[in-house]
């Protein structure tokens, strides 16, 4: 079976998420900070007339901060019933891969807590870490993001 993925970069690593959960990819835009929000929560922004909570995936995964530049993007995704923006270093491509190139995640993966990871795809000579967006934020963190968006 095949999967369609949006491939993006965080620092020097490649990550993939199912294209079905991606609503759009936008250039970095003005983000309003929220007082007392978790460190990874960058704030909120206006996305097509609605308030969109925005997280920085570098911070969420405990990776070193990436300097934002012309390649930095916000990936707008649906995580369950929550729409969220995720800041990434760059979005490189949309790719269709066969399930046969996906291996289960190894017990220890550099920089990222493995509970977010569904597998690792070997594509050409690179490895792409496949994320489970439903697990990127805990239930409490999702509630907090909904509350932030509503305020």
N, CA and C atoms as an extended XYZ file, in Angstrom:
453
Properties=species:S:1:pos:R:3:atomname:S:1:resname:S:1:resid:I:1 pbc="F F F"
N         0.834       -1.180        0.000 N   UNK     1
C         0.000        0.000        0.000 CA  UNK     1
C         0.884        1.251        0.000 C   UNK     1
N         0.364        2.320       -0.541 N   UNK     2
C         1.145        3.545       -0.631 CA  UNK     2
C         0.609        4.606        0.316 C   UNK     2
N         1.517        5.503        0.714 N   UNK     3
C         1.162        6.644        1.554 CA  UNK     3
C         1.666        7.902        0.865 C   UNK     3
N         0.897        8.976        0.994 N   UNK     4
C         1.363       10.270        0.520 CA  UNK     4
C         1.772       11.081        1.723 C   UNK     4
N         2.990       11.602        1.680 N   UNK     5
C         3.541       12.313        2.823 CA  UNK     5
C         3.973       13.720        2.444 C   UNK     5
N         3.853       14.624        3.404 N   UNK     6
C         4.486       15.929        3.300 CA  UNK     6
C         5.803       15.786        4.053 C   UNK     6
N         6.912       16.059        3.352 N   UNK     7
C         8.239       15.931        3.950 CA  UNK     7
C         8.721       17.324        4.337 C   UNK     7
N         9.154       17.457        5.597 N   UNK     8
C         9.682       18.741        6.049 CA  UNK     8
C        10.943       18.523        6.863 C   UNK     8
N        11.662       19.615        7.069 N   UNK     9
C        12.916       19.547        7.801 CA  UNK     9
C        12.793       20.256        9.142 C   UNK     9
N        13.429       19.670       10.131 N   UNK    10
C        13.657       20.308       11.427 CA  UNK    10
C        15.159       20.239       11.613 C   UNK    10
N        15.815       21.400       11.609 N   UNK    11
C        17.276       21.455       11.618 CA  UNK    11
C        17.774       20.647       10.429 C   UNK    11
N        18.489       19.547       10.673 N   UNK    12
C        19.050       18.772        9.548 CA  UNK    12
C        18.327       17.451        9.325 C   UNK    12
N        17.266       17.196       10.080 N   UNK    13
C        16.568       15.917        9.955 CA  UNK    13
C        15.293       16.054        9.138 C   UNK    13
N        14.948       14.971        8.432 N   UNK    14
C        13.735       14.940        7.611 CA  UNK    14
C        12.619       14.222        8.355 C   UNK    14
N        11.422       14.811        8.286 N   UNK    15
C        10.241       14.239        8.914 CA  UNK    15
C         9.125       14.170        7.885 C   UNK    15
N         8.199       13.246        8.093 N   UNK    16
C         7.058       13.121        7.201 CA  UNK    16
C         5.771       12.969        7.980 C   UNK    16
N         4.715       13.596        7.450 N   UNK    17
C         3.378       13.418        8.026 CA  UNK    17
C         2.418       13.115        6.892 C   UNK    17
N         1.359       12.407        7.225 N   UNK    18
C         0.357       12.026        6.231 CA  UNK    18
C        -0.279       13.273        5.637 C   UNK    18
N        -0.329       13.335        4.322 N   UNK    19
C        -0.852       14.517        3.641 CA  UNK    19
C        -2.328       14.749        3.961 C   UNK    19
N        -3.044       13.688        4.329 N   UNK    20
C        -4.474       13.830        4.636 CA  UNK    20
C        -4.711       14.746        5.835 C   UNK    20
N        -3.726       14.862        6.727 N   UNK    21
C        -3.905       15.713        7.903 CA  UNK    21
C        -3.448       17.148        7.667 C   UNK    21
N        -2.832       17.411        6.518 N   UNK    22
C        -2.298       18.742        6.224 CA  UNK    22
C        -3.329       19.571        5.466 C   UNK    22
N        -3.649       20.731        6.031 N   UNK    23
C        -4.601       21.631        5.383 CA  UNK    23
C        -3.894       22.634        4.478 C   UNK    23
N        -2.678       22.971        4.841 N   UNK    24
C        -1.941       23.923        4.025 CA  UNK    24
C        -0.549       24.163        4.565 C   UNK    24
N         0.248       24.840        3.751 N   UNK    25
C         1.605       25.224        4.123 CA  UNK    25
C         1.721       26.700        3.802 C   UNK    25
N         2.052       27.505        4.811 N   UNK    26
C         2.112       28.953        4.610 CA  UNK    26
C         3.475       29.482        5.052 C   UNK    26
N         3.853       30.611        4.447 N   UNK    27
C         5.083       31.275        4.873 CA  UNK    27
C         4.907       31.749        6.301 C   UNK    27
N         6.025       31.861        6.988 N   UNK    28
C         5.993       32.352        8.357 CA  UNK    28
C         5.369       33.736        8.369 C   UNK    28
N         4.439       33.944        9.271 N   UNK    29
C         3.757       35.228        9.379 CA  UNK    29
C         3.779       35.685       10.821 C   UNK    29
N         3.228       36.860       11.060 N   UNK    30
C         3.253       37.416       12.404 CA  UNK    30
C         2.508       36.503       13.377 C   UNK    30
N         3.165       36.258       14.512 N   UNK    31
C         2.594       35.399       15.544 CA  UNK    31
C         2.501       36.222       16.828 C   UNK    31
N         1.315       36.214       17.439 N   UNK    32
C         1.087       36.936       18.687 CA  UNK    32
C         1.399       36.011       19.855 C   UNK    32
N         2.311       36.445       20.707 N   UNK    33
C         2.704       35.646       21.871 CA  UNK    33
C         1.556       35.558       22.873 C   UNK    33
N         1.491       34.445       23.580 N   UNK    34
C         0.473       34.224       24.614 CA  UNK    34
C         1.189       34.147       25.959 C   UNK    34
N         0.782       34.982       26.932 N   UNK    35
C         1.432       34.919       28.248 CA  UNK    35
C         1.250       33.552       28.910 C   UNK    35
N         2.276       33.091       29.570 N   UNK    36
C         2.282       31.852       30.349 CA  UNK    36
C         1.984       30.597       29.525 C   UNK    36
N         2.225       30.664       28.220 N   UNK    37
C         2.061       29.474       27.375 CA  UNK    37
C         3.316       28.604       27.525 C   UNK    37
N         3.194       27.304       27.236 N   UNK    38
C         4.386       26.440       27.285 CA  UNK    38
C         5.455       26.970       26.321 C   UNK    38
N         6.712       26.634       26.571 N   UNK    39
C         7.836       27.151       25.775 CA  UNK    39
C         7.698       26.837       24.287 C   UNK    39
N         7.154       25.666       23.945 N   UNK    40
C         7.035       25.280       22.537 CA  UNK    40
C         5.871       25.986       21.823 C   UNK    40
N         4.962       26.592       22.591 N   UNK    41
C         3.805       27.278       22.012 CA  UNK    41
C         4.238       28.690       21.614 C   UNK    41
N         4.370       28.910       20.326 N   UNK    42
C         4.840       30.210       19.850 CA  UNK    42
C         3.783       31.289       20.043 C   UNK    42
N         2.508       30.898       19.932 N   UNK    43
C         1.426       31.862       20.109 CA  UNK    43
C         0.289       31.554       19.160 C   UNK    43
N        -0.347       32.619       18.667 N   UNK    44
C        -1.483       32.459       17.756 CA  UNK    44
C        -1.270       33.350       16.541 C   UNK    44
N        -1.911       32.977       15.447 N   UNK    45
C        -1.865       33.779       14.238 CA  UNK    45
C        -3.217       33.707       13.548 C   UNK    45
N        -3.437       34.622       12.631 N   UNK    46
C        -4.674       34.639       11.861 CA  UNK    46
C        -4.480       33.757       10.630 C   UNK    46
N        -5.313       32.751       10.500 N   UNK    47
C        -5.250       31.867        9.335 CA  UNK    47
C        -6.636       31.808        8.702 C   UNK    47
N        -6.767       32.447        7.557 N   UNK    48
C        -8.036       32.469        6.814 CA  UNK    48
C        -9.200       32.925        7.685 C   UNK    48
N        -8.932       33.964        8.494 N   UNK    49
C        -9.987       34.556        9.300 CA  UNK    49
C       -10.255       33.889       10.631 C   UNK    49
N        -9.511       32.838       10.967 N   UNK    50
C        -9.705       32.225       12.283 CA  UNK    50
C        -8.378       32.202       13.044 C   UNK    50
N        -8.480       32.064       14.359 N   UNK    51
C        -7.310       32.055       15.223 CA  UNK    51
C        -6.675       30.666       15.193 C   UNK    51
N        -5.379       30.633       14.892 N   UNK    52
C        -4.660       29.366       14.767 CA  UNK    52
C        -3.550       29.304       15.818 C   UNK    52
N        -3.610       28.321       16.761 N   UNK    53
C        -2.487       28.155       17.683 CA  UNK    53
C        -1.271       27.639       16.902 C   UNK    53
N        -0.087       28.163       17.240 N   UNK    54
C         1.131       27.794       16.517 CA  UNK    54
C         2.168       27.262       17.497 C   UNK    54
N         2.702       26.071       17.184 N   UNK    55
C         3.773       25.497       18.005 CA  UNK    55
C         5.049       25.431       17.165 C   UNK    55
N         6.179       25.455       17.851 N   UNK    56
C         7.477       25.288       17.199 CA  UNK    56
C         7.899       23.840       17.424 C   UNK    56
N         7.957       23.060       16.341 N   UNK    57
C         8.288       21.637       16.505 CA  UNK    57
C         9.709       21.426       17.004 C   UNK    57
N        10.638       22.349       16.692 N   UNK    58
C        11.998       22.222       17.237 CA  UNK    58
C        11.926       22.182       18.765 C   UNK    58
N        11.221       23.160       19.336 N   UNK    59
C        11.105       23.242       20.795 CA  UNK    59
C        10.300       22.072       21.342 C   UNK    59
N         9.237       21.689       20.645 N   UNK    60
C         8.376       20.595       21.111 CA  UNK    60
C         9.153       19.298       21.247 C   UNK    60
N        10.087       19.081       20.309 N   UNK    61
C        10.861       17.846       20.315 CA  UNK    61
C        12.185       17.985       21.058 C   UNK    61
N        12.408       19.134       21.702 N   UNK    62
C        13.639       19.323       22.456 CA  UNK    62
C        14.873       19.449       21.583 C   UNK    62
N        14.693       19.903       20.353 N   UNK    63
C        15.826       20.086       19.444 CA  UNK    63
C        16.356       21.507       19.589 C   UNK    63
N        17.586       21.712       19.149 N   UNK    64
C        18.145       23.061       19.230 CA  UNK    64
C        17.330       23.990       18.327 C   UNK    64
N        17.175       25.212       18.786 N   UNK    65
C        16.364       26.186       18.044 CA  UNK    65
C        16.974       26.432       16.671 C   UNK    65
N        16.114       26.654       15.708 N   UNK    66
C        16.535       26.912       14.338 CA  UNK    66
C        16.265       28.375       14.028 C   UNK    66
N        17.234       29.034       13.441 N   UNK    67
C        17.020       30.419       13.075 CA  UNK    67
C        16.026       30.478       11.918 C   UNK    67
N        15.003       31.290       12.090 N   UNK    68
C        13.972       31.384       11.056 CA  UNK    68
C        14.504       32.179        9.875 C   UNK    68
N        14.196       31.678        8.659 N   UNK    69
C        14.670       32.328        7.441 CA  UNK    69
C        13.593       32.249        6.359 C   UNK    69
N        13.959       32.487        5.114 N   UNK    70
C        12.986       32.479        4.008 CA  UNK    70
C        12.380       31.108        3.757 C   UNK    70
N        13.031       30.049        4.237 N   UNK    71
C        12.524       28.685        4.041 CA  UNK    71
C        11.581       28.241        5.155 C   UNK    71
N        11.585       28.949        6.272 N   UNK    72
C        10.751       28.572        7.415 CA  UNK    72
C         9.277       28.622        7.015 C   UNK    72
N         8.536       27.603        7.402 N   UNK    73
C         7.120       27.513        7.051 CA  UNK    73
C         6.282       27.140        8.269 C   UNK    73
N         4.986       27.423        8.139 N   UNK    74
C         4.002       26.934        9.107 CA  UNK    74
C         3.178       25.880        8.374 C   UNK    74
N         3.223       24.651        8.882 N   UNK    75
C         2.396       23.578        8.334 CA  UNK    75
C         1.093       23.593        9.130 C   UNK    75
N        -0.016       23.850        8.442 N   UNK    76
C        -1.331       23.872        9.090 CA  UNK    76
C        -1.907       22.463        8.976 C   UNK    76
N        -2.173       21.864       10.149 N   UNK    77
C        -2.611       20.469       10.156 CA  UNK    77
C        -3.783       20.279       11.093 C   UNK    77
N        -4.567       19.260       10.811 N   UNK    78
C        -5.670       18.862       11.683 CA  UNK    78
C        -5.184       17.724       12.564 C   UNK    78
N        -5.229       17.976       13.870 N   UNK    79
C        -4.835       16.973       14.850 CA  UNK    79
C        -6.106       16.628       15.610 C   UNK    79
N        -6.776       15.560       15.192 N   UNK    80
C        -8.093       15.253       15.753 CA  UNK    80
C        -9.042       16.371       15.361 C   UNK    80
N        -9.692       16.984       16.347 N   UNK    81
C       -10.617       18.075       16.039 CA  UNK    81
C        -9.963       19.444       16.231 C   UNK    81
N        -8.632       19.466       16.369 N   UNK    82
C        -7.893       20.702       16.577 CA  UNK    82
C        -7.081       21.050       15.335 C   UNK    82
N        -7.200       22.290       14.889 N   UNK    83
C        -6.371       22.779       13.794 CA  UNK    83
C        -5.203       23.520       14.429 C   UNK    83
N        -3.978       23.167       14.016 N   UNK    84
C        -2.790       23.752       14.631 CA  UNK    84
C        -1.749       24.079       13.569 C   UNK    84
N        -0.970       25.109       13.826 N   UNK    85
C         0.144       25.456       12.954 CA  UNK    85
C         1.431       24.969       13.589 C   UNK    85
N         2.311       24.403       12.768 N   UNK    86
C         3.585       23.885       13.266 CA  UNK    86
C         4.719       24.550       12.504 C   UNK    86
N         5.596       25.229       13.227 N   UNK    87
C         6.742       25.876       12.587 CA  UNK    87
C         7.798       24.818       12.301 C   UNK    87
N         8.253       24.764       11.029 N   UNK    88
C         9.301       23.834       10.605 CA  UNK    88
C        10.379       24.622        9.856 C   UNK    88
N        11.582       24.055        9.760 N   UNK    89
C        12.691       24.738        9.080 CA  UNK    89
C        12.383       24.970        7.608 C   UNK    89
N        11.814       23.947        6.958 N   UNK    90
C        11.480       24.036        5.531 CA  UNK    90
C        10.578       22.867        5.176 C   UNK    90
N         9.765       23.049        4.144 N   UNK    91
C         8.987       21.943        3.580 CA  UNK    91
C         9.648       21.611        2.259 C   UNK    91
N        10.064       20.352        2.098 N   UNK    92
C        10.848       20.016        0.913 CA  UNK    92
C        10.042       19.406       -0.223 C   UNK    92
N         9.046       18.563        0.101 N   UNK    93
C         8.334       17.903       -0.989 CA  UNK    93
C         7.100       17.159       -0.490 C   UNK    93
N         6.274       16.768       -1.443 N   UNK    94
C         5.179       15.824       -1.191 CA  UNK    94
C         5.595       14.560       -1.924 C   UNK    94
N         5.538       13.445       -1.215 N   UNK    95
C         6.100       12.215       -1.734 CA  UNK    95
C         5.124       11.065       -1.542 C   UNK    95
N         5.037       10.182       -2.525 N   UNK    96
C         4.271        8.952       -2.381 CA  UNK    96
C         5.274        7.836       -2.150 C   UNK    96
N         5.094        7.111       -1.042 N   UNK    97
C         6.008        6.011       -0.732 CA  UNK    97
C         5.213        4.728       -0.537 C   UNK    97
N         5.882        3.624       -0.737 N   UNK    98
C         5.281        2.312       -0.509 CA  UNK    98
C         5.543        1.896        0.932 C   UNK    98
N         4.581        1.215        1.535 N   UNK    99
C         4.737        0.745        2.918 CA  UNK    99
C         5.995       -0.107        3.109 C   UNK    99
N         6.467       -0.736        2.035 N   UNK   100
C         7.625       -1.627        2.148 CA  UNK   100
C         8.914       -0.886        2.527 C   UNK   100
N         8.978        0.435        2.343 N   UNK   101
C        10.184        1.189        2.692 CA  UNK   101
C        10.137        1.709        4.129 C   UNK   101
N         9.035        1.396        4.842 N   UNK   102
C         8.871        1.876        6.214 CA  UNK   102
C         9.249        0.776        7.197 C   UNK   102
N        10.108        1.137        8.131 N   UNK   103
C        10.494        0.211        9.198 CA  UNK   103
C         9.966        0.747       10.519 C   UNK   103
N         9.738       -0.143       11.499 N   UNK   104
C         9.307        0.348       12.804 CA  UNK   104
C        10.398        1.231       13.399 C   UNK   104
N        10.009        2.160       14.263 N   UNK   105
C        11.030        3.040       14.838 CA  UNK   105
C        11.991        2.263       15.729 C   UNK   105
N        13.296        2.568       15.624 N   UNK   106
C        14.235        1.926       16.542 CA  UNK   106
C        13.974        2.409       17.966 C   UNK   106
N        14.410        1.652       18.976 N   UNK   107
C        14.121        2.033       20.362 CA  UNK   107
C        14.602        3.437       20.722 C   UNK   107
N        15.733        3.853       20.210 N   UNK   108
C        16.254        5.190       20.506 CA  UNK   108
C        16.441        5.945       19.198 C   UNK   108
N        15.763        7.053       19.058 N   UNK   109
C        15.930        7.885       17.867 CA  UNK   109
C        16.452        9.232       18.337 C   UNK   109
N        17.432        9.756       17.639 N   UNK   110
C        18.067       11.008       18.060 CA  UNK   110
C        17.071       12.149       18.124 C   UNK   110
N        17.169       12.922       19.164 N   UNK   111
C        16.464       14.200       19.332 CA  UNK   111
C        14.955       14.140       19.538 C   UNK   111
N        14.284       13.073       19.218 N   UNK   112
C        12.826       13.085       19.263 CA  UNK   112
C        12.316       11.965       20.161 C   UNK   112
N        11.356       12.298       20.993 N   UNK   113
C        10.724       11.306       21.846 CA  UNK   113
C        10.004       10.300       20.947 C   UNK   113
N        10.319        9.027       21.071 N   UNK   114
C         9.847        8.026       20.113 CA  UNK   114
C         8.342        7.773       20.145 C   UNK   114
N         7.610        8.255       21.155 N   UNK   115
C         6.161        8.031       21.176 CA  UNK   115
C         5.460        8.760       20.031 C   UNK   115
N         6.085        9.781       19.461 N   UNK   116
C         5.487       10.531       18.348 CA  UNK   116
C         5.708        9.829       17.009 C   UNK   116
N         6.553        8.813       16.996 N   UNK   117
C         7.060        8.263       15.739 CA  UNK   117
C         6.344        6.966       15.371 C   UNK   117
N         5.853        6.907       14.119 N   UNK   118
C         5.188        5.689       13.654 CA  UNK   118
C         6.149        4.775       12.905 C   UNK   118
N         7.218        5.333       12.368 N   UNK   119
C         8.175        4.530       11.628 CA  UNK   119
C         9.246        5.405       11.010 C   UNK   119
N        10.172        4.726       10.314 N   UNK   120
C        11.234        5.425        9.607 CA  UNK   120
C        11.230        4.908        8.180 C   UNK   120
N        11.128        5.835        7.228 N   UNK   121
C        11.107        5.460        5.810 CA  UNK   121
C        12.496        5.640        5.223 C   UNK   121
N        12.957        4.631        4.489 N   UNK   122
C        14.223        4.741        3.780 CA  UNK   122
C        13.895        5.158        2.348 C   UNK   122
N        14.242        6.404        2.026 N   UNK   123
C        13.942        6.951        0.701 CA  UNK   123
C        15.257        7.378        0.077 C   UNK   123
N        15.605        6.717       -1.024 N   UNK   124
C        16.913        6.921       -1.650 CA  UNK   124
C        17.980        6.687       -0.590 C   UNK   124
N        18.796        7.697       -0.317 N   UNK   125
C        19.867        7.500        0.670 CA  UNK   125
C        19.590        8.236        1.971 C   UNK   125
N        18.337        8.629        2.176 N   UNK   126
C        18.026        9.371        3.401 CA  UNK   126
C        16.958        8.647        4.214 C   UNK   126
N        16.914        9.010        5.480 N   UNK   127
C        15.909        8.470        6.380 CA  UNK   127
C        14.907        9.575        6.696 C   UNK   127
N        13.630        9.233        6.643 N   UNK   128
C        12.568       10.176        6.965 CA  UNK   128
C        11.804        9.622        8.156 C   UNK   128
N        11.771       10.408        9.235 N   UNK   129
C        11.063        9.998       10.445 CA  UNK   129
C         9.588       10.328       10.271 C   UNK   129
N         8.724        9.323       10.388 N   UNK   130
C         7.286        9.508       10.189 CA  UNK   130
C         6.625        9.800       11.532 C   UNK   130
N         5.901       10.915       11.585 N   UNK   131
C         5.288       11.367       12.830 CA  UNK   131
C         3.812       11.013       12.900 C   UNK   131
N         3.367       10.724       14.105 N   UNK   132
C         1.951       10.549       14.395 CA  UNK   132
C         1.483       11.851       15.034 C   UNK   132
N         0.815       12.700       14.251 N   UNK   133
C         0.408       14.014       14.745 CA  UNK   133
C        -0.510       13.921       15.952 C   UNK   133
N        -1.280       12.854       16.040 N   UNK   134
C        -2.204       12.712       17.164 CA  UNK   134
C        -1.450       12.615       18.489 C   UNK   134
N        -0.172       12.222       18.446 N   UNK   135
C         0.598       12.061       19.678 CA  UNK   135
C         1.619       13.174       19.906 C   UNK   135
N         1.701       14.126       18.979 N   UNK   136
C         2.659       15.224       19.144 CA  UNK   136
C         2.283       16.079       20.347 C   UNK   136
N         0.983       16.250       20.570 N   UNK   137
C         0.503       16.962       21.760 CA  UNK   137
C        -0.307       15.993       22.614 C   UNK   137
N        -0.124       16.059       23.925 N   UNK   138
C        -0.921       15.229       24.830 CA  UNK   138
C        -2.354       15.760       24.861 C   UNK   138
N        -3.255       15.021       25.462 N   UNK   139
C        -4.660       15.454       25.563 CA  UNK   139
C        -4.753       16.794       26.286 C   UNK   139
N        -3.989       16.972       27.366 N   UNK   140
C        -4.009       18.234       28.103 CA  UNK   140
C        -3.461       19.378       27.259 C   UNK   140
N        -2.400       19.097       26.502 N   UNK   141
C        -1.810       20.131       25.649 CA  UNK   141
C        -2.774       20.538       24.537 C   UNK   141
N        -3.520       19.574       24.009 N   UNK   142
C        -4.528       19.899       22.989 CA  UNK   142
C        -5.612       20.791       23.582 C   UNK   142
N        -6.057       20.447       24.802 N   UNK   143
C        -7.073       21.284       25.471 CA  UNK   143
C        -6.560       22.694       25.670 C   UNK   143
N        -5.301       22.801       26.064 N   UNK   144
C        -4.683       24.104       26.284 CA  UNK   144
C        -4.628       24.894       24.963 C   UNK   144
N        -4.282       24.229       23.862 N   UNK   145
C        -4.229       24.884       22.554 CA  UNK   145
C        -5.603       25.364       22.128 C   UNK   145
N        -6.634       24.551       22.378 N   UNK   146
C        -8.016       24.952       22.060 CA  UNK   146
C        -8.398       26.178       22.873 C   UNK   146
N        -8.046       26.158       24.154 N   UNK   147
C        -8.348       27.294       25.037 CA  UNK   147
C        -7.630       28.560       24.556 C   UNK   147
N        -6.361       28.432       24.181 N   UNK   148
C        -5.593       29.572       23.680 CA  UNK   148
C        -6.235       30.135       22.418 C   UNK   148
N        -6.653       29.257       21.509 N   UNK   149
C        -7.275       29.707       20.253 CA  UNK   149
C        -8.600       30.403       20.505 C   UNK   149
N        -9.294       29.995       21.567 N   UNK   150
C       -10.620       30.560       21.848 CA  UNK   150
C       -10.541       31.930       22.525 C   UNK   150
N        -9.405       32.230       23.137 N   UNK   151
C        -9.319       33.481       23.921 CA  UNK   151
C        -9.143       34.692       23.069 C   UNK   151
